[in-house]
């Protein structure tokens, strides 16, 4: 797989497409490290919501997700109750999938519990591969191991493919194709 040259003459991963949110996400966020528990919980949540949908759909709804889920503050989400679930199910600005909403609350509670063992950020980074996986990979031994470790700690909707996408998104390894202008940064 090779990068494609955009209308601006810049080589990018082919999915980045033309001008717009996907290109901006590719150029300014994808593959770059994030810091802090809420940033990790946000990315983990959005990757879970993306399952079965396009990333562009999730990206367009991200501001609403941030508002609906209290800025991805784990303590706030962990305190959500049935009334909050109903509020979220009625919010057309987000993806209204009860299983994924419930998973977000469960994962927030697991994130709070994980603080005693170093926290979500430390756990995820502990599965960084020594070498980036091949560009065509959708899972890796590390994403499989991370999925198992998170499930053992009570997380849900954290399958190996979703964890691979998380690892790409937050720069656990460089996900850009060789020749992409973001590769190696």
C-alpha positions in Angstrom: 0.0 0.0 0.0 1.3 3.4 -1.0 0.4 6.9 0.1 -1.6 9.0 -2.2 -0.8 12.5 -3.4 -3.5 15.0 -2.4 -4.6 18.0 -4.5 -2.2 20.0 -2.4 0.8 17.9 -3.6 1.3 16.3 -0.2 1.6 12.5 0.3 -0.8 11.0 2.8 -2.2 7.7 3.9 -5.0 7.0 1.3 -7.9 7.2 3.7 -7.1 10.8 4.5 -8.9 11.9 1.3 -9.3 15.4 0.1 -9.6 18.6 2.1 -11.8 18.4 5.1 -12.1 16.8 8.6 -10.5 13.4 7.7 -7.5 15.1 6.2 -7.2 17.5 9.2 -7.5 14.5 11.6 -4.8 12.6 9.7 -2.5 15.6 9.5 -2.9 16.9 13.1 -4.0 14.1 15.4 -3.8 10.5 14.1 -0.7 8.8 15.3 0.3 11.6 17.7 0.6 10.8 21.4 -2.1 12.0 23.8 -1.7 12.6 27.5 -4.0 12.2 30.4 -6.7 9.9 31.5 -9.6 11.7 29.9 -7.7 11.8 26.5 -7.2 8.0 26.7 -10.8 7.4 27.8 -12.1 9.6 25.0 -10.1 7.7 22.3 -11.0 4.3 23.8 -14.7 5.3 23.8 -14.8 6.8 20.3 -13.0 3.8 18.9 -15.7 1.6 20.5 -18.5 3.7 19.1 -16.8 3.6 15.7 -17.2 -0.1 15.5 -19.5 -0.8 12.6 -19.5 2.8 11.5 -17.2 5.1 9.6 -14.6 7.2 11.4 -15.9 10.3 9.6 -19.3 9.8 11.3 -17.6 9.6 14.7 -15.3 12.5 14.0 -18.3 14.7 13.0 -20.0 13.8 16.3 -17.0 14.2 18.5 -17.9 17.6 19.9 -21.3 16.3 20.9 -19.8 13.1 22.4 -17.5 15.3 24.5 -20.4 17.3 25.8 -22.7 14.3 26.4 -20.0 12.4 28.2 -18.8 15.2 30.5 -15.5 15.9 28.7 -14.7 12.2 29.2 -14.1 12.8 32.9 -14.0 9.2 34.2 -15.4 10.1 37.6 -18.3 12.0 36.1 -19.2 9.2 33.7 -18.7 6.5 36.4 -21.5 8.2 38.3 -24.0 8.1 35.4 -27.2 6.4 36.2 -30.3 5.1 34.3 -31.5 8.7 33.8 -28.2 9.6 32.2 -28.5 6.5 29.9 -32.0 7.6 28.8 -30.7 11.2 28.3 -27.9 9.8 26.0 -30.3 7.5 24.2 -32.4 10.6 23.4 -29.5 12.7 22.1 -29.5 12.6 18.3 -26.2 14.3 18.2 -24.3 11.2 19.2 -24.6 7.5 18.2 -27.5 6.2 20.2 -26.5 2.6 20.8 -27.4 1.4 24.3 -24.7 -1.3 24.4 -22.0 1.3 23.5 -23.4 3.8 26.0 -23.4 1.2 28.7 -19.9 0.2 27.7 -18.7 3.8 28.2 -20.0 3.9 31.7 -18.6 0.4 32.5 -15.2 1.5 31.0 -15.2 4.8 33.0 -15.8 2.8 36.2 -13.0 0.4 35.2 -10.7 3.4 34.5 -11.4 4.8 38.0 -10.5 1.4 39.5 -7.4 1.1 37.3 -5.9 4.2 39.0 -4.7 2.0 41.9 -2.5 0.1 39.4 -1.0 3.1 37.6 -3.9 4.1 35.4 -5.3 3.7 31.9 -2.5 5.6 30.2 0.3 3.6 31.8 -1.5 0.3 31.0 -2.1 1.1 27.3 1.5 2.4 26.8 2.8 -0.8 28.4 1.7 -2.7 25.2 3.7 -0.6 22.8 5.3 -2.8 20.1 9.0 -2.8 19.6 8.4 -2.5 15.8 5.4 -0.9 14.1 3.1 -3.6 12.6 2.8 -3.9 8.8 0.7 -1.1 7.2 -2.0 -3.6 6.2 -2.4 -5.1 9.7 -5.7 -4.7 11.7 -4.5 -6.4 14.8 -1.1 -7.2 16.4 0.1 -9.5 19.2 0.2 -6.3 21.3 -3.4 -5.3 20.6 -4.5 -8.8 21.4 -2.6 -8.7 24.7 -4.0 -5.2 25.5 -7.5 -6.3 24.8 -7.1 -9.3 27.2 -5.5 -7.1 29.9 -8.4 -4.5 29.7 -11.0 -7.2 29.7 -9.4 -8.7 32.8 -9.8 -5.3 34.5 -13.5 -5.1 33.6 -13.4 -3.1 30.3 -15.8 -4.0 27.5 -15.9 -3.2 23.8 -12.2 -3.5 23.7 -11.5 -6.2 21.1 -8.1 -6.6 19.5 -9.1 -4.7 16.3 -10.5 -1.8 18.3 -7.4 -1.7 20.5 -5.2 -1.8 17.4 -7.1 1.3 16.1 -6.7 2.9 19.5 -2.9 2.3 19.4 -2.7 3.8 15.9 -4.8 6.8 16.8 -2.8 7.8 19.9 0.6 7.1 18.5 1.5 4.0 20.5 3.3 3.2 17.3 3.7 5.2 14.0 0.7 4.2 11.9 1.6 6.2 8.8 2.6 4.6 5.6 6.2 5.0 4.5 6.2 8.0 2.2 3.3 9.8 4.0 4.4 13.2 5.1 3.5 12.3 8.7 5.5 9.1 8.8 8.3 9.1 11.4 7.0 12.2 13.3 
